[in-house]
Amino acid sequence: MSSTSKFELAVKCGTGLIASYFAYKFVFRQAHNPYLDTFATNFDYVIVGGGTAGCILANRLSEDPNVTVLLLEAGGKYEVNANVKVPGAVGTLQIDSGIDWNYKEYFILDRMKGLPQKDVCKAFKGRCPYWPRGKVVVVSVDTTLSQQDGKYYIYIAVMNSMILVKILGGSSAINYMVYMRGCKADFDTWQKSGADGWSYDDVLPYFKKYENNTRSEFRDDPQHGTGGPVTISDSLVEAPYVDAFLKAGEDAGYPTCDINGGVKNGFDRGQAFVGNGKRQSTAECYLTSEVLQRKNLFIGIDCYVTKVIFQEKRAIGVEFLKSQKIQSVYCNREVVLSGGIVGSTQLLLLSGIGPRNDLEDLNIPVVADLPVGHNLQSHHCMLLSASTTDNIKDYSLNKKTATSLSTLLKYIIFKEGMLTSSGYQASGLYNVSEESEDVPWAEMLIHLMCTGPDQTVYYKNFSYDDK
């Protein structure tokens, strides 16, 4: 065979291989669509709640191609609200946004026996502070439970329902993106209290594993990680008075240091869950396009889980409401609850897991008498404002600066400017009690925010009374 014939054969073979590749990729290979409208009967893992933890669990469990994973989320896709990815739009997400549960702490406080409701929360409208949680299903229900073939079933008759848009990513999709790990002693106290595997040294490798920290001095820091899926960054818009804030901390006896390094006290420039100008929610970072192509990962959106199905005392599946219809799925291995501090607790109680007296008062047969819901705590927050004579409009996040044409263009084209920040600038951890040396953790946390003269969005989000 002549050299010319060999060359022509090679070209034909190469062309054929290339054509076959593209035919496979674009014609024969069907892309996996993880979002389900109809559901198989069984999955290996059923995850309830596609929030901060649920998205990570879906990613990690589906790494094993030999298991099937179903993630059930009461809200919609992460892309349903364009403002979610924009850090500077955070003020639009927490109240009446369609992706928040619109909880109010009044109802919780009212349930606390012995708490004089008239003496609390006086600064809030109706004495009801908002409790933002990544989003509302408003359901009026009649709950009953029966036993069939050794299985407990909780039946929820929907009397009048309105399902709004919640969202994958949960609270990580609506919060202010402040990166705050907590003190070393917090975790070590959990360990001493019986939570094995939750000491600071135990959890530190996981903090480092998810971090892609962009601060240069953290590149080789044993407390931080680089190359992880979640980008942690300093603010791209730093107000000129951050140095004064840090100096004030030093004058009060608190060092300027890495407050996410396990320390008890200190002040530092703030870091945020922001990468390339975008919010780093767990939906953004863990449910990537590559992950969503895993053929063993399935997601049910707009699925409101109403109960866990038990066989004796083993969880074997869940029931959920979708399109006004109750459906059931079963697990071969585990049901994982990741509905958050309220959602998971509520689901356990509805399923018969909780204090016997409370469940019997609601005519819910008891599967397990456990102190579910006890010791519920939420941090209190006070909003204090101070004005300055300096012109800081270029550093202040408010409605005017966030919606100016120059700000919008700078963000859309370069992912720079005011919209890359929630207004968060710096933080300090400190103690106030006389016995502070004996307290192993910080008692107070202060955040420095730069909001400019228009603070209405913050007052609205906290539900402060206009007075």
Disulfide bonds with the S-S distance in Angstrom:
none
